[in-house]
Amino acid sequence: MLTPWVTRILFANVALFVLQLVASRTENMQLLVLLNELVLVPTEIPYKPWTLVTYMFLHSGFSHIFFNMLSLFFFGPRLEAHMSSRSFLGLYFVSGIAGALLSWPFTPGAHIVGASGAIFGVMLGYARFWPRDQIFLMFVPLQAWVAVLVMTALNLFGGFGGGGNVAHFAHLGGFVGAGLYLLVVDRRPRQRLIPTEPRGPRLSRSDLERWSKIKREQLHEVNREEFDRIMEKIQKEGVGSITMRERSFLDTFSDRAGS
């Protein structure tokens, strides 16, 4: 199940990519000039500070946006559900901005587009919370923490070895930004990390019975993890502890189970 900010980021990237295609195929010079103002050139950051953010929403081709958005689709929802939407959004943009800043000393004159720095930050966040989950890197199954190490090594080699037309330092900057962000978040008082959500109406035993009929094995892996978390919370803290969002999540799948 897609989460709110993952959905918005996916939509924004696809919308801008369609706009790029339209501008290119119609040779609309005004639109092309406007889009060019959104491209990151590290040496121009003092004069175009908005490009620290806007470059993340442009892509150089279909495969570029496809693999970035595919990674966001797989890793983003579970991470946003775990961290809270606000913390996830902070991680995403801090990672992308850090990717731009790290590119400045190493590739100052390059023209850089793509969400890769932010996506690498999301992958690091995923590996931080689920280090032993198996993911596929170039069709090779690896534990998440191992995949991060391999990607770091590949980008270091590509960056310092002249890796062609790939923004290796933006990728590495995404890892650096995400690592620092997670350190700061981990050191904040715990009560600040708990999203304040309004409690739902009083729950009855019938609600719990209805939710217990949800067929866990039929849920998507991401939804299964969230289902387990909420049910464990109910067991430990009681049904009155869940929020309206958590109740809505359970109601969605209990309705499906009953249909």
Buried (B, 14 or more C-beta within 10 A) or exposed (E): BBBEBBBEBBEEBBEBBEBBEEBEEEEBEEBEEEBEEBBBBBEBBEEBEEBBBBBBBBBBEEEBBEBBBEBBEBBBBBBBBBBBBEBBBBBBBBBBBBBBBBBBEBBEEBBBBBBBBBBBBBBBBBBBEBEEBEBEBEEEEBBBBBBBEBBBEBBBEBBEEEBEEBBBBBBBBBBBBBBEBBEEBEEEEEEEEEEEEEEBEEBEEEBEEBBEEBEEEEBEEBBEBBBEBBBEBBEEEEBEEBBEEBBEBBBEBBEEBEE
